[in-house]
């Protein structure tokens, strides 16, 4: 389900200091030596952050339709605080400076809580609203109230200063993604078309067993490092998010689809480089028999969610109804479990499910097979249940298939294929021997 990890006090010790970030971020900072990378998402903050505390993020995914949001949004009343425990000698009593210039410290920021350093270390503490005002690259210094998406990826520096130079300098890379309260939708791009949006831009789903499969996913990027451009910065894509709403069987798709908001049940699928951008193509833990409709959005590395499915796309292929699937993949109204094998062999039916999940669902040809099977399997089951001869034939045909499945699950698909080929060769040779003996007897 949707959610951004918020971890307090991330620290890493180097030869000279330990750095910690108690507050001021949406995603856990990356600390590498004397460099701190801050990832902060500020999304529609006026919606829910005015009363938030100075040290905690807030959830702005509260029910807006196509409105950008963040489960761990920073806000203007929140402090970015960085503490340094230093072993550098002679820094006690020196003023701590926050600057955009690494060579000649110049204070570009107002209202900075920066006490003098002590013999054991120093810290910096600044409200995000004050940080935005002095941060180069921010189009709208009000940040969270911006009407258009913007952002910055800039470095600032702080540490104790003596003779207009940093005695010890900490580099802070600020990655700030800012989106306001204006609806944000992607432009659909089916059939392989690409745009410069850096987001998901088309999808289709169909129902499975307690899940929905994403059969088509089109991104608007054509590079191995997908990113969303906002203002003067570009932010890597982190997840594709699917928001869902459901209704009882028979509910009109439009009635379900129109209830989807950014506070609906949601699923995050991590984006990966390569030919298949989605690491997993399944939306799990659904209720069989209900009708589900989905909207897609893109989440950047700061946790901001934007670029939703436009309502003009309609509900075609955006809705699905999970059901137990008749045939080799289920046990309800299943000619395998009930007509062919009988209910005492449900363990074997589970093996077919495991094979589906492990080998079929993760490949393109497997997805296509599952889609075709889900479409026609129940129709075949209905016919077979009415004919005893067909039941017998199916029972006999499925035992070799079950053996293939068992071997594949136990030792791998290659051994399964090898055993299947070996079985076919043995059967072919056996048939040749029997045929030859029959011909000799006939003559």
C-alpha positions as CSV (number, residue, x, y, z in Angstrom):
1,X,0.0,0.0,0.0
2,X,1.0,3.6,-0.4
3,X,3.4,5.1,2.1
4,X,6.8,6.9,2.4
5,X,9.3,5.7,5.0
6,X,10.1,8.5,7.5
7,X,13.1,7.6,9.6
8,X,14.5,9.9,12.3
9,X,18.1,10.4,13.1
10,X,19.9,8.8,10.1
11,X,23.6,9.1,10.8
12,X,26.9,7.9,9.4
13,X,30.3,8.2,11.1
14,X,33.4,9.3,9.1
15,X,37.0,9.9,10.3
16,X,36.1,13.4,11.5
17,X,32.4,13.5,12.4
18,X,29.1,11.9,12.7
19,X,26.2,13.6,10.9
20,X,22.5,13.2,11.7
21,X,19.3,14.6,10.3
22,X,16.6,14.6,12.9
23,X,13.9,16.3,10.8
24,X,13.2,18.1,7.5
25,X,12.9,15.4,4.8
26,X,10.3,13.2,3.1
27,X,12.7,10.3,2.2
28,X,15.6,9.1,4.3
29,X,18.6,11.2,3.7
30,X,21.8,9.8,2.1
31,X,24.9,10.6,4.1
32,X,28.2,10.0,2.4
33,X,31.2,11.4,4.3
34,X,30.7,15.1,4.7
35,X,27.9,15.2,2.1
36,X,24.2,15.0,3.0
37,X,21.6,14.5,0.3
38,X,18.1,15.7,1.4
39,X,15.0,14.5,-0.5
40,X,12.0,16.7,0.3
41,X,8.6,16.7,-1.3
42,X,6.2,19.6,-0.8
43,X,2.8,18.7,-2.3
44,X,-0.3,20.7,-1.8
45,X,0.9,21.5,1.7
46,X,-1.8,24.1,2.5
47,X,-4.3,21.2,2.4
48,X,-3.2,19.7,5.7
49,X,0.1,21.0,7.0
50,X,-0.8,24.4,8.6
51,X,-1.1,22.8,12.0
52,X,1.6,20.2,11.6
53,X,4.5,20.2,14.0
54,X,7.9,21.7,13.3
55,X,9.6,18.3,13.3
56,X,7.2,16.0,11.5
57,X,5.9,15.7,7.9
58,X,2.2,15.6,7.1
59,X,-0.1,13.5,4.8
60,X,-1.7,15.6,2.0
61,X,-3.3,12.7,0.3
62,X,-6.7,13.4,1.8
63,X,-9.2,12.9,-1.0
64,X,-8.5,15.3,-3.9
65,X,-9.3,14.2,-7.4
66,X,-6.1,14.2,-9.5
67,X,-4.5,16.6,-6.9
68,X,-0.8,16.1,-6.3
69,X,0.0,14.9,-2.8
70,X,2.6,13.4,-0.6
71,X,2.3,10.9,2.3
72,X,5.2,12.6,4.0
73,X,5.1,16.2,2.8
74,X,7.4,18.8,4.3
75,X,5.9,22.3,4.9
76,X,6.8,25.8,5.7
77,X,6.5,25.4,9.4
78,X,8.9,22.4,9.4
79,X,12.6,22.7,10.3
80,X,15.4,21.1,8.4
81,X,17.9,20.3,11.1
82,X,21.4,18.8,10.6
83,X,23.7,18.0,13.6
84,X,27.4,17.3,13.4
85,X,29.5,15.7,16.0
86,X,33.0,16.8,15.1
87,X,36.5,15.8,16.2
88,X,38.1,18.8,14.5
89,X,40.3,20.8,16.9
90,X,39.9,24.5,17.6
91,X,36.3,25.0,16.4
92,X,34.8,25.8,19.8
93,X,33.2,29.2,19.8
94,X,33.4,29.8,16.1
95,X,30.2,31.1,14.3
96,X,28.4,28.5,12.1
97,X,27.5,29.9,8.7
98,X,24.9,28.6,6.1
99,X,25.9,29.6,2.6
100,X,25.3,29.0,-1.1
101,X,29.0,29.6,-1.7
102,X,31.5,27.0,-0.7
103,X,34.5,29.3,-1.2
104,X,33.4,32.5,0.5
105,X,30.7,31.9,3.0
106,X,27.8,34.3,2.4
107,X,24.6,34.0,4.4
108,X,21.8,34.0,1.9
109,X,19.2,32.8,4.4
110,X,17.3,34.7,7.1
111,X,16.1,33.4,10.5
112,X,18.7,30.6,10.6
113,X,19.1,29.1,14.0
114,X,22.8,28.5,14.0
115,X,24.5,28.6,17.3
116,X,28.3,28.9,17.6
117,X,30.2,25.6,17.4
118,X,31.5,23.8,20.5
119,X,34.5,21.7,20.9
120,X,32.3,18.6,20.1
121,X,30.3,19.9,17.1
122,X,27.7,22.2,15.7
123,X,24.3,22.2,14.0
124,X,22.1,24.1,11.6
125,X,18.3,24.6,11.9
126,X,16.2,26.5,9.4
127,X,12.5,26.6,8.4
128,X,11.7,25.3,4.9
129,X,9.9,28.6,4.1
130,X,13.1,30.5,4.9
131,X,15.2,27.9,3.0
132,X,13.1,28.3,-0.1
133,X,13.4,32.1,-0.1
134,X,17.2,31.9,-0.4
135,X,17.6,28.7,-2.4
136,X,18.6,29.3,-6.0
137,X,16.5,27.7,-8.6
138,X,13.1,27.9,-6.9
139,X,10.8,29.7,-9.3
140,X,8.2,30.6,-6.6
141,X,9.8,31.3,-3.2
142,X,6.5,30.5,-1.5
143,X,7.2,26.9,-2.4
144,X,4.2,25.0,-1.1
145,X,1.8,27.6,-2.3
146,X,3.1,27.4,-5.9
147,X,0.4,27.0,-8.5
148,X,2.7,25.3,-11.0
149,X,5.1,22.4,-10.3
150,X,8.6,23.5,-9.7
151,X,11.7,22.3,-7.9
152,X,15.4,22.6,-7.3
153,X,18.4,20.4,-6.9
154,X,21.1,22.6,-5.4
155,X,24.0,22.4,-2.9
156,X,24.4,24.6,0.1
157,X,27.2,24.5,2.7
158,X,27.6,25.1,6.4
159,X,30.1,24.8,9.1
160,X,32.2,26.9,11.5
161,X,33.8,29.9,9.9
162,X,37.1,31.7,10.7
163,X,38.7,34.5,8.6
164,X,35.8,34.3,6.1
165,X,36.6,30.6,5.3
166,X,35.0,27.4,6.4
167,X,37.2,25.6,8.9
168,X,35.1,22.5,8.3
169,X,32.5,22.3,5.7
170,X,29.4,20.1,5.3
171,X,27.8,19.9,1.8
172,X,24.0,19.6,1.8
173,X,22.5,18.7,-1.5
174,X,18.9,19.8,-1.5
175,X,16.5,17.9,-3.8
176,X,13.2,19.7,-3.4
177,X,10.1,18.8,-5.5
178,X,7.2,21.3,-5.2
179,X,3.7,20.9,-6.5
180,X,0.6,22.9,-5.6
181,X,-3.1,22.2,-5.6
182,X,-3.8,22.3,-9.3
183,X,-4.9,19.0,-10.8
184,X,-2.1,17.2,-12.6
185,X,-2.8,14.7,-15.4
186,X,-0.7,12.9,-17.9
187,X,-1.2,13.0,-21.6
188,X,-2.1,9.5,-22.8
189,X,0.5,7.9,-25.0
190,X,-0.7,4.4,-26.1
191,X,1.0,2.4,-28.9
192,X,4.5,3.2,-27.8
193,X,4.3,7.0,-28.2
194,X,6.6,9.0,-25.8
195,X,6.4,12.5,-24.4
196,X,8.7,14.6,-22.2
197,X,6.6,14.1,-19.1
198,X,8.7,11.5,-17.5
199,X,5.6,9.7,-16.1
200,X,3.4,6.7,-16.7
201,X,1.0,7.6,-19.5
202,X,-1.1,4.5,-20.4
203,X,-2.2,1.2,-18.8
204,X,-4.6,-1.7,-19.1
205,X,-5.6,-4.3,-16.5
206,X,-7.6,-7.6,-16.4
207,X,-8.8,-9.6,-13.4
208,X,-7.0,-12.6,-11.9
209,X,-7.5,-14.6,-8.7
210,X,-7.7,-12.1,-5.9
211,X,-5.6,-9.7,-8.0
212,X,-5.5,-7.6,-11.2
213,X,-2.8,-7.9,-13.8
214,X,-1.4,-4.9,-15.6
215,X,-1.3,-6.2,-19.1
216,X,-0.2,-3.0,-20.8
217,X,2.0,-0.2,-19.3
218,X,3.3,2.6,-21.4
219,X,5.8,5.2,-19.9
220,X,6.4,8.6,-21.4
221,X,10.2,8.2,-21.1
222,X,12.5,6.4,-23.5
223,X,15.7,6.3,-21.4
224,X,16.9,3.9,-18.7
225,X,16.8,6.7,-16.1
226,X,13.2,7.9,-16.0
227,X,12.8,11.3,-14.4
228,X,10.1,14.0,-14.0
229,X,11.3,17.6,-14.9
230,X,9.9,20.2,-12.5
231,X,11.1,23.8,-12.9
232,X,14.9,23.9,-12.9
233,X,15.4,20.4,-11.7
234,X,14.7,16.8,-12.7
235,X,13.7,14.1,-10.2
236,X,14.0,10.3,-10.7
237,X,10.8,8.4,-10.9
238,X,10.4,6.2,-7.8
239,X,7.1,4.4,-8.2
240,X,4.1,4.0,-10.4
241,X,1.0,4.3,-8.1
242,X,-2.3,2.7,-8.8
243,X,-5.3,4.1,-6.9
244,X,-8.3,1.8,-6.7
245,X,-12.0,1.9,-5.9
246,X,-14.4,-1.0,-5.9
247,X,-18.1,-1.9,-6.0
248,X,-20.3,-5.0,-5.9
249,X,-20.6,-7.1,-9.0
250,X,-22.8,-5.4,-11.6
251,X,-21.9,-1.9,-10.5
252,X,-21.3,0.4,-13.5
253,X,-17.6,1.1,-14.2
254,X,-18.2,4.9,-14.4
255,X,-19.9,4.9,-10.9
256,X,-16.8,3.2,-9.4
257,X,-14.2,5.1,-11.4
258,X,-15.6,8.5,-10.4
259,X,-15.1,7.8,-6.7
260,X,-11.3,7.3,-7.0
261,X,-9.3,10.0,-5.2
262,X,-5.7,10.3,-3.9
263,X,-6.9,8.9,-0.5
264,X,-8.3,5.7,-2.1
265,X,-6.6,2.3,-1.6
266,X,-3.4,2.4,-3.5
267,X,-0.6,0.2,-4.7
268,X,3.1,1.2,-5.4
269,X,5.1,-0.6,-8.0
270,X,8.8,0.3,-8.1
271,X,10.2,1.5,-11.4
272,X,13.2,-0.2,-12.7
273,X,15.4,0.4,-15.8
274,X,15.3,-2.0,-18.7
275,X,12.7,-3.2,-21.1
276,X,10.0,-3.8,-18.4
277,X,9.8,-0.7,-16.3
278,X,7.6,-2.3,-13.6
279,X,9.2,-4.9,-11.3
280,X,5.8,-6.4,-10.6
281,X,2.7,-6.4,-12.8
282,X,0.2,-7.5,-10.2
283,X,-2.1,-5.6,-7.9
284,X,-2.7,-8.0,-5.1
285,X,-5.1,-8.6,-2.1
286,X,-8.3,-7.8,-4.0
287,X,-11.7,-9.4,-3.2
288,X,-12.9,-11.9,-5.8
289,X,-16.3,-11.0,-7.2
290,X,-16.0,-7.3,-6.7
291,X,-15.5,-4.9,-9.6
292,X,-12.3,-2.7,-9.3
293,X,-11.4,0.4,-11.3
294,X,-7.9,2.0,-11.3
295,X,-6.2,5.3,-11.8
296,X,-2.5,5.6,-12.4
297,X,-0.1,8.3,-11.1
298,X,3.7,8.7,-10.9
299,X,5.7,9.2,-7.7
300,X,9.1,11.0,-7.8
301,X,12.0,10.3,-5.5
302,X,10.8,12.9,-3.0
303,X,7.5,11.1,-2.5
304,X,5.4,13.6,-4.5
305,X,2.5,11.9,-6.5
306,X,1.3,13.6,-9.6
307,X,0.4,13.0,-13.3
308,X,-2.8,11.1,-12.8
309,X,-4.9,9.3,-15.4
310,X,-7.0,11.9,-17.1
311,X,-10.8,11.4,-16.8
312,X,-11.1,11.9,-20.5
313,X,-9.5,8.5,-21.0
314,X,-12.7,6.8,-19.9
315,X,-12.8,3.4,-18.1
316,X,-12.0,1.1,-21.0
317,X,-9.5,-1.5,-19.8
318,X,-9.1,0.5,-16.6
319,X,-11.5,-1.8,-14.6
320,X,-11.4,-5.5,-13.8
321,X,-13.2,-8.1,-11.8
322,X,-11.0,-10.6,-9.9
323,X,-12.4,-14.1,-9.8
324,X,-11.4,-17.7,-9.1
325,X,-10.4,-18.9,-12.5
326,X,-11.9,-22.1,-13.9
327,X,-9.3,-24.6,-15.2
328,X,-5.8,-25.5,-14.1
329,X,-5.4,-22.3,-12.1
330,X,-8.2,-22.5,-9.6
331,X,-10.2,-24.8,-7.4
332,X,-13.7,-23.3,-7.6
333,X,-15.9,-24.6,-10.3
334,X,-12.7,-26.2,-11.6
335,X,-12.8,-29.2,-13.9
336,X,-9.3,-30.1,-12.7
337,X,-10.0,-30.2,-9.0
338,X,-13.6,-31.4,-9.0
339,X,-14.2,-33.2,-12.3
340,X,-10.8,-34.5,-13.2
341,X,-8.9,-35.1,-9.9
342,X,-11.4,-34.6,-7.2
343,X,-11.3,-32.4,-4.1
344,X,-8.8,-34.6,-2.3
345,X,-6.0,-33.4,-4.6
346,X,-6.3,-29.7,-4.0
347,X,-2.6,-29.7,-3.2
348,X,-1.9,-30.3,-6.9
349,X,-4.1,-27.4,-7.9
350,X,-2.0,-25.2,-5.6
351,X,1.1,-26.4,-7.5
352,X,-0.5,-25.1,-10.7
353,X,-1.1,-21.7,-9.0
354,X,2.6,-21.6,-7.8
355,X,3.8,-22.4,-11.3
356,X,1.6,-19.6,-12.7
357,X,3.0,-17.0,-10.2
358,X,6.6,-18.1,-10.4
359,X,7.0,-18.7,-14.1
360,X,4.1,-17.4,-16.1
361,X,3.2,-14.0,-14.5
362,X,6.8,-12.7,-14.7
363,X,7.2,-13.0,-18.5
364,X,5.5,-11.5,-21.5
365,X,4.5,-14.8,-23.1
366,X,3.3,-16.0,-19.7
367,X,1.1,-12.9,-19.2
368,X,-0.4,-13.4,-22.6
369,X,-1.1,-17.1,-21.9
370,X,-2.8,-16.2,-18.6
371,X,-4.9,-13.5,-20.2
372,X,-6.1,-15.9,-22.9
373,X,-6.7,-18.7,-20.3
374,X,-8.7,-16.3,-18.1
375,X,-10.9,-15.4,-21.0
376,X,-11.7,-18.8,-22.3
377,X,-11.0,-21.2,-19.4
378,X,-14.4,-21.0,-17.8
379,X,-16.1,-21.6,-21.1
380,X,-14.1,-24.8,-21.6
381,X,-14.8,-25.9,-18.0
382,X,-18.5,-25.5,-18.6
383,X,-18.4,-27.8,-21.7
384,X,-16.1,-30.4,-20.1
385,X,-18.3,-30.8,-16.9
386,X,-21.1,-32.0,-19.1
387,X,-19.2,-34.9,-20.8
388,X,-17.8,-37.8,-18.9
389,X,-15.5,-38.8,-21.9
390,X,-14.0,-35.3,-21.9
391,X,-13.4,-35.5,-18.1
392,X,-11.5,-38.7,-18.6
393,X,-9.4,-37.3,-21.4
394,X,-8.6,-34.2,-19.4
395,X,-7.7,-36.3,-16.3
396,X,-5.2,-38.3,-18.4
397,X,-3.7,-35.2,-20.1
398,X,-3.1,-33.3,-16.9
399,X,-1.0,-35.8,-15.1
400,X,2.0,-35.3,-17.3
401,X,1.5,-31.6,-17.1
402,X,1.4,-31.9,-13.3
403,X,4.7,-33.8,-13.3
404,X,6.2,-31.0,-15.4
405,X,5.0,-28.4,-13.0
406,X,6.3,-30.3,-10.0
407,X,9.8,-30.7,-11.5
408,X,9.9,-27.1,-12.6
409,X,9.0,-25.8,-9.1
410,X,11.5,-28.2,-7.4
411,X,14.5,-27.9,-9.7
412,X,13.7,-25.1,-12.2
413,X,12.0,-24.6,-15.5
414,X,15.0,-26.0,-17.5
415,X,14.8,-29.3,-15.7
416,X,11.0,-29.2,-16.3
417,X,11.5,-28.7,-20.0
418,X,14.2,-31.4,-20.2
419,X,12.0,-33.9,-18.4
420,X,9.1,-33.1,-20.7
421,X,11.2,-33.6,-23.8
422,X,12.6,-36.8,-22.3
423,X,9.1,-38.1,-21.6
424,X,8.0,-37.3,-25.1
425,X,11.0,-39.2,-26.6
426,X,10.2,-42.2,-24.3
427,X,6.6,-42.1,-25.3
428,X,7.5,-41.8,-29.0
429,X,9.9,-44.7,-28.8
430,X,7.3,-46.8,-26.9
431,X,4.7,-46.1,-29.5
432,X,7.1,-47.1,-32.3
433,X,7.9,-50.4,-30.6
434,X,4.2,-51.2,-29.9
435,X,3.3,-50.2,-33.5
436,X,6.1,-52.5,-34.9
437,X,4.9,-55.4,-32.8
438,X,1.3,-54.9,-33.8
439,X,2.4,-54.8,-37.5
440,X,4.4,-58.1,-37.1
441,X,1.4,-59.8,-35.5
442,X,-1.0,-58.5,-38.2
443,X,1.3,-59.9,-40.9
